[in-house]
Amino acid sequence: MKRVHHWLLLCFLVILGACDHSSSSERIYTVLVSLDGFRWDYTELYQTPFLDKMAQRGVSAVMLPSYPASTFPNHYTIATGLTPNRNGLINNTFWDSEFNQNYSMGDKSTRYDPKFYLGEPIWVTAQQQGIKTASIYWVGSDVKIKGTYPDFYLKWDNTPRLNFEQRIDKAIELLSKSEAERPQLIMLYMEEPDGKGHHFGPKSTEVEDEVRKLDKLMGYLMNRIATLPHSSRINLIVTSDHGMTDISNDRFIDMNEYLKPEWCEVISGRTPTSIFTKPEFRETVYQSLKKAPHIHVWKKEDIPSELAYGSSHRIGDIVVAPELGWQFSNQPRNQKGAHGYFPSDKDMQVMFRAYGPSFKENYIHTDFVNTDIYVLLCNILNIKPANTEGIFNRVEGILANN
């Protein structure tokens, strides 16, 4: 009788081992790359043979950012599936009226403080469900959100920072680990062509040169992935956080011509600007700003619903949003490119490319919003999403099994 029990136990263990091997051999891996400030039409304005090859091999789309179309808000939106209004990062710089504190992406004391980061980023969702993830400089991944980090991450402020090619090499190194240690999601951030776009404008030769370099780097990544023995199980997604538009100092609205210091408690951020007024001067501020040209001005409760912006306590009593290409501040930027404008402004929209086992081939998608990436990744990873504003029905058409 004992022999029968031992034989049955051995059969069970063999079957279980076979199931584990089968599941690991079918495991899908995804590399998500963000090229900061990569406008949707850079692939049309400039030569991008490798991104074009991605489109032929997989999916291409023009993707809408969330409002405001800026770096920290939108990278964290991609990670959480929540608009900036709900994910906490309502701008690159903002005032928190409850903490009585200013957040700035350039201030280490606030940038690494978890209390400013709301929602649940994909690396936390995945980790809670037994999925390993990695991040190479993605916004928020080096912050201890919900008490944890990705299984592998790099801190932005640690120097020397990896250059772009080294970041790709690190991603390949992670993909080369054993099945047990290999992350199924790798998120990789590159801070160009945003910098070149700010300094020289989106249609400059400097941006063209940078776009070509980045395209070659994506080719390098594609070729490195192809050398891996499990390359047929790897997805590559390349996208961005926001676009870029031309600005100039002669399209500048000086806020000091419309605001008096004694009317306001705090003025924070630009494109948009949040104004926390003294209660007795709220209407005065609103009426004064209504006289200014080339801006939209709203009381917080009247912000258009399509912007999904206005319920956070980090947004001011009055919000000012300049028209595309215009600046509203106390001094002009002295730059040639800017972002932060409405997602409906074409210049703010971004490129999306994806290919691999999860995606259709040579497929053009429409009606795509960056909140949907979170639910897309959850579907690919076969995990249950947390609370999200992403709509899976809006993105499922790009998947190979649909």
C-alpha positions in Angstrom: 0.0 0.0 0.0 2.9 2.4 0.8 4.4 1.7 -2.6 1.1 2.7 -4.2 1.0 5.9 -2.2 4.7 6.7 -3.1 4.0 6.0 -6.7 0.9 8.3 -6.7 2.9 11.0 -4.9 5.7 10.7 -7.5 3.3 11.0 -10.4 1.7 14.1 -8.8 5.1 15.8 -8.4 6.1 15.0 -12.0 2.8 16.4 -13.3 3.2 19.5 -11.1 6.7 20.0 -12.3 5.6 19.6 -15.9 2.9 22.3 -15.3 5.4 24.7 -13.7 7.8 24.2 -16.6 5.0 24.7 -19.1 3.9 27.9 -17.5 7.4 29.4 -17.2 8.2 28.4 -20.9 5.1 30.3 -22.0 5.7 33.3 -19.8 5.5 36.7 -21.7 8.0 39.5 -21.0 7.4 43.2 -21.8 9.9 46.1 -22.1 8.2 49.5 -21.9 10.3 52.4 -23.1 9.5 56.1 -22.7 11.2 58.7 -24.8 10.5 61.9 -23.0 8.8 64.6 -25.2 8.6 62.4 -28.3 5.9 64.1 -30.3 3.5 61.9 -32.4 4.8 63.3 -35.7 8.5 63.1 -35.2 8.3 59.7 -37.0 6.9 61.7 -40.0 9.1 64.7 -39.8 12.4 62.8 -39.3 13.9 59.5 -40.5 13.0 56.8 -38.0 13.6 53.4 -39.8 13.5 51.3 -36.6 10.4 52.9 -35.2 8.9 52.4 -38.6 9.9 48.8 -38.5 8.2 48.4 -35.2 5.0 49.8 -36.8 5.2 47.2 -39.6 5.9 44.4 -37.2 3.2 45.4 -34.7 1.0 48.3 -33.6 1.3 52.0 -34.2 -0.9 54.7 -32.7 -1.1 58.4 -31.8 -1.7 58.4 -28.1 -3.3 61.2 -26.0 -1.5 62.2 -22.8 -3.5 63.2 -19.6 -3.8 66.8 -18.5 -1.4 68.6 -17.9 0.8 67.2 -20.7 4.0 67.2 -18.6 6.7 64.7 -17.5 6.0 63.7 -13.9 2.2 63.7 -14.1 2.1 61.6 -17.2 4.8 59.1 -16.4 3.0 58.4 -13.2 -0.3 58.2 -15.1 1.1 55.5 -17.3 2.3 53.6 -14.2 -1.0 53.9 -12.3 -3.8 54.2 -14.9 -4.9 57.3 -13.0 -5.0 60.9 -14.3 -2.8 63.4 -12.5 -5.9 64.7 -10.7 -6.1 61.3 -9.0 -2.6 60.1 -8.9 -1.3 63.0 -6.9 1.2 64.5 -9.3 -1.0 67.3 -10.7 2.0 69.1 -12.1 5.8 68.9 -12.1 5.6 71.5 -9.2 2.5 72.1 -7.0 1.3 73.2 -3.6 -0.3 70.7 -1.3 -2.8 72.7 0.8 -3.2 69.9 3.4 0.5 69.3 4.0 1.1 73.1 3.6 4.1 72.1 1.5 5.4 72.7 -2.0 6.3 69.6 -4.1 8.9 69.9 -6.9 10.4 67.2 -9.0 13.8 68.9 -8.5 13.5 68.9 -4.7 14.8 65.6 -3.2 13.0 66.2 0.1 9.6 66.1 -1.7 10.5 64.0 -4.8 11.2 60.9 -2.6 8.4 61.4 -0.1 5.8 58.7 -0.7 2.9 60.8 0.7 2.8 62.8 -2.6 2.3 59.6 -4.7 -1.3 58.3 -4.8 -2.8 55.3 -6.5 -1.0 52.0 -7.1 1.7 51.8 -9.7 2.0 48.7 -11.9 5.1 47.4 -10.1 3.2 47.3 -6.8 0.2 45.6 -8.4 2.4 43.0 -10.1 4.5 42.4 -7.0 1.4 41.8 -4.8 0.5 39.1 -7.3 3.9 37.4 -7.5 5.2 39.0 -10.6 8.7 40.4 -10.7 9.3 43.9 -12.3 12.2 46.2 -12.9 12.5 49.9 -13.5 15.4 51.9 -15.0 14.7 55.5 -13.9 10.9 55.5 -14.3 9.2 58.3 -12.4 8.1 57.1 -9.0 9.9 53.8 -9.1 12.6 55.0 -6.7 10.1 56.1 -4.2 8.9 53.7 -1.5 5.2 53.7 -2.6 3.0 51.5 -0.5 6.0 50.4 1.4 7.9 48.8 -1.6 9.9 49.3 -4.7 10.1 47.3 -8.0 12.2 44.1 -7.6 15.0 46.0 -9.4 15.3 49.8 -9.7 17.8 52.5 -10.1 17.7 55.8 -8.2 17.7 58.8 -10.4 20.0 60.8 -8.1 22.7 58.2 -7.9 25.7 59.1 -10.0 27.1 58.4 -12.4 23.8 57.9 -14.1 23.6 55.3 -16.8 23.7 56.6 -20.4 21.1 55.6 -22.8 23.0 52.6 -24.3 23.9 51.4 -20.8 20.2 51.5 -19.8 19.4 49.2 -22.8 22.3 46.9 -21.8 20.9 46.8 -18.2 17.5 45.8 -19.6 19.0 43.0 -21.6 21.0 41.9 -18.6 17.7 41.6 -16.6 16.1 39.7 -19.5 19.0 37.3 -19.5 18.5 36.2 -15.9 17.1 32.8 -15.1 13.4 32.2 -15.4 13.0 32.4 -11.6 14.8 35.8 -11.4 13.8 37.4 -14.7 11.4 40.4 -14.4 8.3 40.1 -16.6 8.0 43.9 -16.9 10.9 46.3 -17.4 10.1 50.0 -17.6 12.9 52.1 -19.1 13.0 55.9 -19.2 15.1 58.2 -21.5 15.0 62.0 -20.9 15.3 63.0 -24.6 14.2 64.4 -27.0 12.5 66.6 -24.3 15.7 68.6 -23.5 16.5 69.3 -27.1 12.8 70.2 -27.7 12.9 72.8 -24.9 16.1 74.4 -25.9 15.8 74.4 -29.7 12.1 73.9 -30.6 10.4 70.7 -32.0 11.3 71.4 -35.6 15.0 72.1 -35.0 18.0 70.3 -36.5 19.0 69.5 -32.9 15.7 67.6 -32.3 16.1 65.9 -35.6 19.6 64.7 -34.7 18.3 63.5 -31.3 15.3 61.7 -32.8 17.6 59.9 -35.2 20.0 58.9 -32.3 17.0 57.6 -30.3 15.7 55.6 -33.2 19.1 53.9 -33.7 19.0 53.1 -30.0 15.6 51.5 -30.4 17.2 49.5 -33.2 20.0 48.5 -30.9 17.4 47.4 -28.3 15.4 45.4 -30.9 18.6 43.7 -32.1 19.7 42.8 -28.6 16.3 41.4 -27.8 16.5 39.3 -31.0 19.7 37.5 -29.7 17.9 36.2 -26.6 16.8 32.6 -26.7 13.3 33.5 -25.5 13.0 36.6 -27.9 9.7 35.2 -29.3 8.2 35.8 -25.8 9.3 39.4 -25.5 7.1 42.4 -26.2 8.6 45.8 -26.8 6.5 49.0 -26.3 8.0 52.4 -27.1 6.0 55.6 -26.3 6.2 59.0 -24.6 4.7 61.2 -21.9 3.9 64.4 -23.9 4.6 66.3 -27.0 6.2 69.7 -27.6 5.2 73.0 -29.2 7.0 76.2 -30.3 7.1 79.1 -27.8 8.7 82.5 -27.9 9.1 85.4 -25.5 6.7 87.6 -27.5 3.9 85.2 -26.7 4.0 85.9 -23.0 1.4 87.0 -20.5 2.8 88.6 -17.4 0.7 87.5 -14.4 1.9 90.5 -12.4 -0.2 92.8 -14.7 -3.4 91.0 -13.4 -2.6 89.8 -9.9 -1.7 91.6 -6.7 0.3 89.8 -4.0 -2.2 90.6 -1.3 -4.9 88.7 -3.2 -3.2 85.3 -3.2 -1.9 82.8 -0.7 0.1 80.7 -3.1 0.7 80.7 -6.9 2.1 77.4 -8.0 3.1 75.7 -11.3 3.0 76.9 -14.9 0.9 75.5 -17.8 -1.3 75.3 -15.9 -0.9 77.6 -13.0 -2.8 77.0 -9.7 -3.8 80.1 -7.7 -4.8 79.6 -4.0 -6.5 82.9 -3.3 -7.4 84.5 -0.1 -11.2 83.7 0.3 -12.3 87.3 0.1 -10.3 87.9 -3.1 -11.3 84.8 -5.1 -13.8 86.6 -7.3 -11.5 89.6 -7.7 -8.7 87.3 -9.0 -11.1 85.6 -11.3 -12.5 88.7 -12.8 -9.1 90.3 -13.2 -7.7 87.3 -15.0 -10.8 87.1 -17.3 -9.4 90.3 -18.9 -6.1 88.7 -19.9 -5.7 87.6 -23.5 -4.6 84.1 -24.7 -5.5 82.3 -21.5 -8.3 80.1 -20.2 -9.2 80.9 -16.6 -11.6 78.8 -14.4 -12.8 78.6 -10.9 -11.8 75.1 -9.7 -15.3 73.8 -9.8 -15.8 75.0 -13.4 -12.7 73.3 -15.0 -14.0 71.4 -18.1 -14.9 67.8 -17.4 -12.9 66.5 -20.4 -9.7 67.6 -18.7 -10.4 65.3 -15.7 -8.8 68.0 -13.5 -10.1 69.9 -10.5 -11.1 67.6 -7.6 -7.6 67.3 -6.0 -6.8 69.6 -3.1 -3.5 70.2 -4.8 -5.3 72.3 -7.5 -5.9 75.9 -6.7 -9.1 77.9 -6.3 -8.4 79.5 -9.7 -6.6 77.7 -12.5 -5.0 79.4 -15.5 -4.2 77.5 -18.7 -2.5 79.4 -21.6 -3.4 78.8 -25.2 -1.1 76.5 -27.1 2.3 78.2 -27.5 1.6 81.0 -25.0 3.1 81.4 -21.5 1.6 82.7 -18.4 4.1 83.5 -15.6 6.1 86.2 -13.9 8.8 85.9 -16.6 9.2 84.1 -19.9 11.1 80.8 -20.1 13.7 82.0 -22.7 13.3 78.6 -24.4 11.9 77.6 -27.8 9.7 74.7 -26.9 7.2 73.8 -24.1 4.4 71.4 -23.1 1.7 71.1 -20.5 -1.1 72.2 -22.8 -4.4 70.4 -23.5 -4.2 66.8 -24.6 -6.5 67.7 -27.5 -3.8 70.0 -28.9 -2.2 67.9 -31.5 1.3 69.1 -30.6 0.9 67.5 -27.1 0.1 64.0 -28.5 2.7 61.2 -28.6 3.9 58.3 -30.6 3.1 54.7 -29.6 4.7 51.6 -31.0 4.5 48.0 -29.9 5.3 44.6 -31.2 5.8 41.1 -29.9 3.7 38.0 -29.1 0.9 40.0 -27.4 0.3 42.4 -30.3 -1.3 42.4 -33.8 1.0 43.0 -36.8 0.9 46.0 -39.0 -2.1 47.4 -37.1 -3.0 51.1 -36.7 -5.0 51.9 -33.6 -7.1 55.0 -32.8 -8.8 56.4 -29.7 -6.0 55.7 -27.4 -5.4 57.4 -24.0 -2.3 56.9 -21.8 -4.4 55.8 -18.8 -5.1 52.7 -20.8 -1.5 51.4 -20.7 -1.9 50.3 -17.1 -4.8 48.0 -17.8 -3.1 46.8 -21.0 0.0 45.8 -19.0 -2.2 44.1 -16.4 -3.8 42.1 -19.1 -0.5 41.0 -20.6 0.9 40.1 -17.2 -2.4 38.3 -16.4 -2.9 40.1 -13.1 -5.9 41.9 -11.6 -5.7 45.7 -11.9 -6.1 48.1 -9.0 -8.6 51.0 -9.1 -7.9 52.7 -12.5 -9.3 55.2 -15.0 -8.0 53.1 -17.8 -10.6 51.5 -20.1 -9.5 48.1 -21.4 -12.2 48.0 -24.2 -10.5 51.1 -25.6 -7.2 49.3 -26.1 -7.9 45.6 -26.4 -8.1 45.9 -30.2 -4.3 46.0 -30.4 -3.9 42.6 -28.8 -3.2 39.6 -31.0 -6.0 37.5 -29.4 -8.7 40.1 -30.2 
